[in-house]
Amino acid sequence: MPRSTGPPNHTSFLARAHSFAIAFGTVYVLFLLSLTHPTVQNNLLYLHNIHWPPNAEFDNPAAYGLAPGKVRNLNLTTEDGVRIGAWHVLPDSLVRPPAKAPTLETFCSAFETHPTILYFHGNAATRAQSTRVLTYSTLSTRLDANILAIDYRGFADSAGTPSEAGLTLDAYAAFTYPVSLGVRPENITLFGQSLGTGVAANLGARLASEGITPRALILAAPFSSIPMLLETYKLFTVLPVLGPLRSIPFAHNLLLKFLRSPFDTLSTLPSITSPILLAHAFNDLDIPSSHSSALFSGALAPLLPPSPSPAPFAPLTPDERAQLDAQRAAREALVRRGEVRGFEGALWGAVEQFERGEKGGRVVFLRAERGGHNELVRGEGFADFVGRFLRGEEVVVG
């Protein structure tokens, strides 16, 4: 006779699900507790122990796709005595045939004859990583500019251990190197990508406090701050880091107090006196473009009437509603909007801009339709947009 299987064992299923939930919750709590340890924080934020490409030959940049003789490998020394590795990529016109083979004099004089971009990369890997190499190549070719790309302390062949203060010192060393060769600050652009946007913004704020105004600050795929990034960040684009803690404000706020490297660009940006370009791809799965929107609004805020402060859970009063309407009207009056389209009308990106006048020039927000987290900065279209921005040309069309 066929054996009866009987009704499904719902109790067993619920028990297994309960055990899984407990195990997952325990692992998650242990993960959160590990985040309070400085070493764990450093390794997760900077990922500096991921050396890619492995065993990189930094003294042979041509092995990674750059033209032979176009790049000089060098070391810089920071204010606190840390040695960091760097590449100086020459402007394309100085190496394109029939130009003569570059010499040390070519590299030194290039800073005086061509504009300079200081490139601050994201976390993990090294200055020889393929996407970064393509970015140097595109920028040095389309803009005919020097690119000075550094590896922060603890990364690649650089000495030391990373920290927010340390990376800011590394960036300052990159800035002072061309200045020591006679370059004026107004010919130097600060360019950060991902983690490097926090580094570039910190450098811009330090320079502003010293009365120094570089040519521009460019932030590609920026975050408003590390705490705000953790609110939405998902490991492997799937597992939320702090999302489940939103329902437990005490635990959420306590954990954030242990963060050692906040990189609070949202608070820093209004103090920067250079023109600012924020660039983000709409399909960035690592850092949502809403972070660039927040930075744009934060830079605009000092020019707007104050926001109303309604009581919690209370409806707006007539005065508060009028205050909010006045702020919206002021924003509409200040912000200009346009689009960038291709040959056949395909939308490449949307642009917003406002002028700060004597407080630091214009702030532009480019939100590209495509480009993900890393691909936007290596594209020709982005380099050309940067060129128009740096030359002071109109970038808002339509």
Disulfide bonds with the S-S distance in Angstrom:
none
